[in-house]
Amino acid sequence: MKPTPAEKRAAFRALHEKGCFLIPNPWDAGSARLLEHLGFQALASTSSGHAWSIGKSDYGVTLEDALAYLSSISEAVDVPVNADFEAGFANDPEGVARNVSRAIATGIAGISIEDRDVANGGRLYDIPMAVTRLRAAREAIHRSGEDVLLVARTEGMLDDPSALAPAIDKLVAFAEAGADCLYAPGVWKKDDIAAMVRAVAPKPVNVLIMRPDRNVAELAELGVRRLSIGGALAAVGWAAVIKAAEEMGAGSFTALGGRLPGSTLNGIFGR
């Protein structure tokens, strides 16, 4: 029997209680099924990977696009799914709450809300407004009666990798406002990661894998509880397609020799 959304949510929360786990980011139902087949215990959506898969740029999807995507991957797999819900697809806290309620109905086990004001040039909300928006998301989860994990993320270190102190200040405020997991994509130096983990302990920290010069064991040693890769896996796929297509355009079909047999793929997706 397929697990219920409540069972997926309970399993997802348990994963955050100890150890360090990786949640790779599928961009559609097929990639979600593939990653589940490969043994991953949980998945996370990718706003950029999904956008590219439907011919749009990152932050170019609509709320309806995002909800359809979350529904498709949540229904496709038996493992929990964390939603990259961008900035909640609204500026005002009431809009964030309303949209989070709709996202919960897709069956997700977790949801991340970031502090980027997409409609105003991508600037970051200040701490009071970011906290107010996060509390609105927290209240929407409470009203739903569902045990959906709330991830709070600040985007500042993507813009300035040296901006550790402002990022930690925000994450501490988010933790105090009810976030279950904290996330600052862009943090990469070991000392910075360790400082971030200490600042919000005992709440778990998610780290975005940005380069290949880290491994799970050393990040776990720093106290990181959760790892994600954002749109990186989708970008790897696009790179392979572009390379093969360029070779074909030049008259060679050599790249097609590396494809998976259709029987293998049918075996994965034919359950």
Secondary structure, 3 states (H helix, E strand, C coil): CCCCHHHHHHHHHHHCCCCCEEECCCCCHHHHHHHHHCCCCCEECCHHHHHHHCCCCCCCCCHHHHHHHHHHHHHHCCCCEEEECCCCCCCCHHHHHHHHHHHHCCCCCEEEEECEEHHHCCEECCHHHHHHHHHHHHHHHHHHCCCCEEEEECCHHHHCCCCHHHHHHHHHHHHHCCCCEEECCCCCCHHHHHHHHHHHCCCCEEEECCCCCCCHHHHHHCCCCEEECCCHHHHHHHHHHHHHHHHHHCCCCHHHHHCCCHHHHHHHHCC
